[in-house]
Amino acid sequence: MAVLVYTTPSCPYCRATKRFLAERKVPYREIDVSKSPAAAREVVRKSGQMGVPVIDVNGQIIVGFDRARLVRALGLRE
């Protein structure tokens, strides 16, 4: 399973998303869009949004820290 999390350092919902994934031992790759204009363009292309977090779970795009959608996308039990 490939999980990408697009973040910025000052985003509290990004921190919540990363904590959620870490607590469930879900491996993910973090991309800080504040450090990469190309990554910022990529996240807008994928999500149609400029906000973060944007989570890409095997191509399924989740905008914001949406616990219920993450659980379903990751096949977790809550």
N, C-alpha and C positions, 0 to 999 in steps of 0.2 A: 504494500500500500504506500503510495506516495502522498505525503502531506507537506504543503508549502504554506507558510504563514507570512503574509506581508504585513510589516509593522513599522512603527516609528518609536523612538525611545520614550517619548512623553505620553504615549497612549495607554491609559489605564485598562481599556478593554483588550488591548494587545497583551498586556501582562496577565490578565485574567485568562485569556485564551491559552497562553503558553503554560500557565500554572495548571489549567484543566488537562492539557495534553500530558504534561510531565507527571501529574498525579496518577494518570492512567497508563503511564509508560508507553505512550504513543510516540514513536519517533517522528520528528518533523525537521524541516529545514526552514530557518528563518531568513527572510529577506527584508532588510531595512531600506525602505523606499526613500528615506531622507538622505541616504548616502549614494543613491544611484538614480539619476534621471531616467535611465533605460528601464529600471525596475518600476519606477513610478508610472511610466507609460504602459508597461506591461500589465500592471494591476488595473489601470483604467480600461484597457482593452478587454481584459478578462471579465471585469465586473460592471463596467459602465459607471463606476463610482470613483470618487477621489479619496474617500475616507478609508480608514483602516480600523480594525484588522480585516483583511480579506484572506479567507482560508480556502485553499484549493485541495480537495480530497479526491485524488484520482480524476481530476477534471471537473468535479462538482464544485461550484463556487458558492461559498457562504460569506455573506457580507455581515460584519459585526460579530460579536460574541453571542451566538445563538446556540445555547447549550442543547436544546432539543434537536436542532438540525445536525449539530456535530455528533451527537449520540447516534442518530440514525445513519449518517454518512459513514461513520466509523464502525458501525455494527456493534456498538457497546450496549451494555445493560446499565440502567441507572436505578 
